[in-house]
Amino acid sequence: MRGIPTASLVIGIASSPAERSQLAQLLGGTDACLIVSSVDQARAFLAAGAPRAAAPAVSPGQAAMAEAVGDFGTPSPELCVDSDRRVLRWLDREIELTPLEHDLLLCLVGTPEQVWTYERLHLEVWGNEHLGRGSDMHSVVRRVRRKLARLGARAAIHAVRGVGFRLALA
């Protein structure tokens, strides 16, 4: 097919927010990349039909977002963390996040329904081991819950007593 310009798209699959971020850095030199969290999401993207003219390119920063991607880069109506702008998005509404809120949500949104232990969250978000009663973590979770409510998001952070937290999407 000589003479017909083709565009390249790299699709990467990484299940955790940390792996998606690392993959986005590795693919930083590509013209367009899409990073999803499962094979099913990649299949849904590929099955969406023939590419439209001027399909939006996904930057490495956008690819690092912990979001489910629907038809050609349009976010599904799920919760989305935009790491470039440090905002939480639900449908067409956004709210700013502090660095700790952002990092906590990247963990929870990247693996909804999975329980994150206090220890694992402390290591991922604060970069150290969980010590003491965890009031620092509970404070961040309380602020994030308020922001979810202000967005009207159908998602909630549930405490698993004595274990940790999980994100439940309604």
C-alpha positions as CSV (number, residue, x, y, z in Angstrom):
1,M,0.0,0.0,0.0
2,R,2.5,2.5,-1.2
3,G,1.6,6.2,-1.1
4,I,-1.0,5.8,1.6
5,P,0.2,7.4,4.8
6,T,-0.4,5.3,7.9
7,A,-0.3,6.3,11.5
8,S,1.2,4.2,14.2
9,L,-0.4,3.5,17.5
10,V,1.1,1.6,20.3
11,I,-1.3,-0.1,22.8
12,G,0.2,-1.1,26.1
13,I,-1.4,-3.2,28.9
14,A,-0.4,-2.6,32.5
15,S,-2.5,-3.6,35.4
16,S,-1.3,-1.2,38.2
17,P,-0.9,2.5,38.2
18,A,2.8,2.2,38.8
19,E,3.3,-0.1,35.8
20,R,1.2,2.2,33.6
21,S,3.3,5.1,34.7
22,Q,6.5,3.2,33.9
23,L,5.2,2.0,30.6
24,A,4.2,5.6,29.7
25,Q,7.8,6.7,30.3
26,L,9.2,3.9,28.2
27,L,6.8,4.8,25.3
28,G,7.4,8.5,25.6
29,G,9.0,8.8,22.2
30,T,6.1,7.3,20.3
31,D,3.7,9.4,18.2
32,A,0.6,7.9,19.8
33,C,0.2,5.4,22.6
34,L,-2.8,4.1,24.5
35,I,-2.2,2.4,27.9
36,V,-5.1,0.3,29.3
37,S,-5.3,-1.9,32.4
38,S,-6.6,-5.1,30.8
39,V,-6.7,-7.1,27.6
40,D,-10.5,-6.6,27.6
41,Q,-10.0,-2.9,27.4
42,A,-7.6,-3.2,24.6
43,R,-10.0,-5.5,22.7
44,A,-12.9,-3.1,23.3
45,F,-10.7,-0.3,21.8
46,L,-9.8,-2.3,18.8
47,A,-13.3,-3.5,18.2
48,A,-14.7,0.0,18.3
49,G,-14.5,0.2,14.5
50,A,-12.4,1.9,11.9
51,P,-10.3,4.9,13.1
52,R,-11.9,8.2,12.5
53,A,-10.1,11.0,10.8
54,A,-8.1,13.1,13.3
55,A,-8.4,10.6,16.2
56,P,-6.8,12.2,19.2
57,A,-3.3,11.2,20.1
58,V,-2.7,10.1,23.7
59,S,0.3,11.7,25.3
60,P,2.4,9.7,27.7
61,G,1.1,11.7,30.7
62,Q,-2.5,11.0,29.6
63,A,-1.7,7.4,29.1
64,A,-0.6,7.2,32.7
65,M,-4.0,8.1,33.8
66,A,-5.8,5.5,35.8
67,E,-8.8,5.3,33.6
68,A,-10.8,2.9,31.5
69,V,-10.6,4.2,27.9
70,G,-13.6,3.8,25.7
71,D,-14.1,4.6,22.0
72,F,-10.9,6.2,20.7
73,G,-9.7,8.0,23.8
74,T,-13.0,9.1,25.2
75,P,-13.1,8.2,28.9
76,S,-15.8,5.8,30.0
77,P,-18.2,7.2,32.7
78,E,-15.9,5.8,35.4
79,L,-13.7,7.7,37.7
80,C,-10.6,9.1,36.1
81,V,-7.4,10.5,37.6
82,D,-5.7,13.0,35.3
83,S,-2.1,12.9,36.5
84,D,-0.9,15.7,34.2
85,R,-3.4,18.2,35.7
86,R,-3.8,16.4,39.1
87,V,-7.6,16.4,38.9
88,L,-10.2,13.8,39.6
89,R,-12.8,13.5,36.8
90,W,-16.3,12.1,36.9
91,L,-18.2,12.4,33.6
92,D,-17.8,16.1,32.7
93,R,-17.0,17.3,36.2
94,E,-13.5,17.8,37.7
95,I,-12.0,18.6,41.1
96,E,-8.4,19.4,42.0
97,L,-6.4,17.0,44.1
98,T,-3.5,17.4,46.5
99,P,-0.4,15.2,45.8
100,L,-1.4,12.7,48.5
101,E,-5.1,12.5,47.3
102,H,-3.8,12.0,43.8
103,D,-1.4,9.2,44.7
104,L,-4.0,7.5,46.9
105,L,-6.7,7.6,44.1
106,L,-4.2,6.3,41.5
107,C,-3.9,3.2,43.6
108,L,-7.6,2.8,44.2
109,V,-8.9,3.8,40.8
110,G,-6.4,1.6,39.0
111,T,-7.7,-1.5,40.7
112,P,-11.4,-0.9,41.7
113,E,-12.9,-3.4,44.2
114,Q,-9.4,-4.6,45.2
115,V,-8.6,-4.1,48.9
116,W,-5.4,-2.1,49.4
117,T,-3.8,-2.8,52.8
118,Y,-2.7,0.1,55.0
119,E,0.9,-1.1,54.6
120,R,0.8,-1.2,50.8
121,L,-1.0,2.2,50.5
122,H,1.5,3.8,52.9
123,L,4.4,2.4,50.9
124,E,2.9,3.5,47.5
125,V,1.5,7.0,48.6
126,W,3.9,8.1,51.4
127,G,6.9,6.1,50.4
128,N,7.4,4.5,53.9
129,E,6.1,1.8,56.0
130,H,2.8,2.1,57.9
131,L,3.4,3.1,61.5
132,G,1.0,3.9,64.2
133,R,-2.8,4.3,64.0
134,G,-3.0,5.6,60.4
135,S,-4.6,8.9,61.1
136,D,-2.7,10.5,58.2
137,M,-4.3,8.0,55.8
138,H,-7.7,8.3,57.3
139,S,-7.5,12.1,56.9
140,V,-6.7,11.8,53.2
141,V,-9.4,9.3,52.7
142,R,-11.9,11.6,54.4
143,R,-11.0,14.5,52.1
144,V,-11.2,12.3,49.0
145,R,-14.7,11.0,50.1
146,R,-15.9,14.6,50.3
147,K,-14.5,15.3,46.8
148,L,-16.3,12.3,45.4
149,A,-19.5,13.5,47.0
150,R,-19.0,17.0,45.5
151,L,-18.5,15.5,42.1
152,G,-21.7,13.3,42.5
153,A,-19.6,10.3,41.5
154,R,-21.1,6.9,41.9
155,A,-18.1,5.6,43.7
156,A,-17.2,5.2,47.3
157,I,-14.1,4.4,49.3
158,H,-14.9,1.6,51.7
159,A,-12.8,0.8,54.8
160,V,-12.1,-2.9,55.3
161,R,-11.7,-2.9,59.1
162,G,-8.2,-3.7,60.2
163,V,-7.0,-4.3,56.6
164,G,-7.2,-1.2,54.4
165,F,-9.4,0.5,51.8
166,R,-11.1,-0.3,48.5
167,L,-12.9,1.7,45.8
168,A,-16.4,0.6,45.0
169,L,-17.9,1.7,41.7
170,A,-21.7,1.8,41.7
